[in-house]
Amino acid sequence: MQNIMVTGGCGFIGANFIRFLFEETDFSGRIVNVDALTYAGNRDSLSDIEKQYTDRYVFHKVDICDAPALEELFTSYSIDTICHFAAESHVDRSIVRPDAFVQTNVIGTFNLLEIARKHGDKLKLLHHVSTDEVFGSLGKEGFFTETTRYQPNSPYSASKAASDHLVRAYHETYGLPITMSNCSNNYGPYQFPEKLIPLMILNARDRKPLPVYGDGSNVRDWLYVSDHCDAIWTIMTEGKRGETYNVGGDNEMANLEVVNTICRLIDEILPDKNQDPRSELITFVKDRPGHDWRYAIDFSKIRTELGWQPKESFSSGIEKTIRWYFEHSEWVDRVLSGEYQDWIEEHYG
């Protein structure tokens, strides 16, 4: 793997993955970062990488729905590997604008697969990054495995399920060399502030209301983003072609517990004896439609077959995350600038 196309490389996980390859592995090839730079894509997240690795890192503002532009890049850079992150990923937005999710997550993935098929003699691997949300919702017990029946409950998860099926079908029908991963909820540096954890961190810091859906009992498994990047690279370099691997953090927590933990840590980092504990800022709001109650990942396959397991506990990971957001206020201010607000207004009203 010498010429890797990373789609969505300016997004949260994609940017962390590119950093991981340059800073934590012995990868010596070139990365071609393809990103449409919609509201959650931020080129600033890799500005230092762009300066440091001028001969091995290339960025192109391209939408994966633009098949001719993708084809040109694939040929120009002799792409031999694709790591596919690019996706609309926010459940709430999928409820408002499901069409955008079908376009990017389904049609965009189809475009990549078609181009990969045309260049099948050169392609070593297409790795498709997906989510545990395709499996639907769990009760109090049990875990998602690689053989769990798909049962998506939101337009977002349905669009990701469709893309998963396309990737698997292209392997079975055309022999395309693929691997897939379905991960639990990620958190860590460079995550867009609309997501639960960064939103709670920034609102708690500024003593703004902390909105929690329903009664806060919905349960998620939390995976620190660098652990996820390590898992993806492990799958790409050691995983069996055609296989799917679940990736979890072994940190199952109710949303309310997550928010209370964030409040407690920020109270310790920014103590103020004249103010109430930040947990008093928690406000319960109307639950969103189709809100899955519990996700939990069984990642024994990747642990047993490939020797991967997460390094960060939720306790260590969330403290690192809080401190990162506090130390990178300029990054936060830029992604929450007027340009972002204009994009949201134009696309979602």
RAJO-V716134 format. One record per backbone hydrogen bond with DSSP energy under -0.5 kcal/mol. CO is the residue of the C=O (numbers start at 1). NH is the residue of the N-H. E is the energy in kcal/mol with one decimal. If there is no record, write none. Layout:
co: <CO:CO>
nh: <NH:NH>
e: <E:E>
//
This chain:
co: <2:3:3:3:4:4:5:5:6:6:7:8:10:11:12:13:14:15:16:17:18:19:20:20:21:30:31:31:32:32:33:33:34:34:35:38:40:42:43:44:46:47:48:49:51:53:53:56:58:60:60:63:65:66:67:68:69:70:71:72:73:74:75:80:80:81:82:82:83:83:84:89:90:91:92:93:97:97:98:99:100:101:101:102:102:103:104:106:107:108:109:110:111:112:113:114:115:117:119:119:125:126:126:127:127:128:128:130:131:132:133:134:141:144:145:154:155:156:157:158:159:160:161:162:163:164:165:166:167:168:169:170:170:171:176:177:178:179:180:181:181:182:183:185:187:188:192:195:196:197:198:199:200:201:202:203:204:209:210:212:213:216:218:219:220:220:221:223:224:224:225:226:227:228:229:230:231:232:233:234:234:235:240:243:245:247:251:251:253:254:255:256:257:258:259:260:261:262:263:264:265:266:268:272:277:278:279:281:283:285:288:290:293:294:296:297:299:300:301:302:302:303:313:314:315:316:317:318:319:320:321:322:323:324:328:329:330:331:332:334:337:338:339:340:341:342:343:344:344:345>
nh: <30:5:80:81:6:32:7:83:9:34:85:11:42:15:16:17:18:19:20:21:22:23:24:25:25:4:33:58:6:34:35:60:8:9:62:41:42:45:46:47:50:51:52:53:54:56:57:31:33:35:62:66:67:70:71:72:73:74:75:76:77:79:78:124:125:5:84:127:7:85:129:91:94:95:96:97:100:101:102:103:104:105:106:106:107:108:109:110:111:112:113:114:115:116:117:118:119:120:122:123:82:128:179:84:129:130:181:183:134:135:136:151:139:298:148:158:159:160:161:162:163:164:165:166:167:168:169:170:171:172:173:174:176:175:178:126:242:128:245:130:183:247:132:223:225:191:195:199:200:201:202:203:204:205:206:208:207:211:283:285:216:256:255:295:222:253:185:187:227:228:229:230:231:232:233:234:235:236:237:238:239:239:243:180:182:184:222:253:220:258:259:260:261:262:263:264:265:266:267:268:269:270:271:275:280:281:282:210:212:214:291:292:219:138:144:299:303:304:305:306:308:307:317:318:319:320:321:322:323:324:325:326:327:328:332:333:334:335:336:337:341:342:343:344:345:346:347:348:349:349>
e: <-3.6:-0.5:-2.0:-1.5:-0.6:-2.9:-0.6:-2.8:-0.7:-2.6:-1.4:-1.5:-2.4:-2.4:-1.6:-2.5:-2.3:-2.2:-2.4:-2.5:-1.9:-2.8:-2.8:-0.5:-0.7:-2.6:-0.7:-2.5:-2.3:-0.6:-0.6:-2.7:-3.0:-0.6:-0.7:-1.8:-0.5:-1.6:-1.8:-1.5:-2.6:-1.4:-2.3:-2.6:-0.5:-1.5:-1.8:-2.9:-3.4:-1.9:-1.3:-2.3:-1.2:-2.0:-2.6:-2.1:-1.9:-2.7:-2.1:-2.9:-2.2:-1.9:-1.0:-3.6:-1.1:-3.1:-0.5:-3.3:-1.9:-0.9:-2.0:-0.6:-1.8:-1.3:-1.1:-3.2:-0.8:-0.8:-1.9:-2.3:-2.2:-2.0:-0.6:-1.5:-1.9:-1.7:-0.5:-2.4:-2.4:-1.9:-2.4:-2.5:-2.3:-2.7:-2.4:-2.1:-1.5:-1.4:-1.9:-1.5:-2.4:-0.5:-1.7:-3.1:-0.5:-0.6:-1.9:-1.6:-1.0:-1.7:-1.4:-2.1:-0.6:-2.7:-1.5:-2.6:-2.1:-2.0:-2.3:-2.1:-1.8:-2.3:-2.3:-2.0:-2.3:-2.4:-2.5:-2.3:-1.4:-2.3:-3.1:-1.5:-1.8:-1.2:-0.9:-2.0:-4.3:-2.5:-2.1:-3.3:-0.5:-2.4:-2.3:-3.5:-2.5:-1.0:-1.9:-2.3:-2.5:-2.4:-2.5:-2.5:-2.5:-2.3:-1.9:-3.2:-0.9:-0.7:-2.6:-2.6:-1.9:-2.6:-2.7:-1.8:-0.5:-2.9:-1.2:-1.5:-0.9:-1.7:-2.3:-2.0:-2.0:-2.5:-2.3:-2.1:-2.5:-2.7:-2.2:-2.4:-0.6:-2.0:-1.8:-1.9:-1.7:-1.6:-2.2:-0.5:-2.6:-2.0:-2.4:-2.5:-2.2:-2.1:-2.4:-2.5:-2.3:-2.4:-2.4:-1.5:-2.3:-3.3:-0.5:-1.7:-2.0:-2.1:-1.4:-2.5:-2.7:-1.9:-1.1:-0.7:-3.0:-2.6:-3.5:-0.8:-1.7:-2.9:-2.9:-1.3:-1.6:-0.7:-2.6:-2.8:-1.3:-1.9:-2.1:-2.5:-2.3:-2.0:-2.2:-2.1:-2.0:-0.8:-1.8:-2.7:-2.1:-2.1:-1.4:-1.4:-1.8:-2.6:-1.8:-2.3:-2.2:-2.2:-2.3:-2.8:-0.8:-1.0>
//
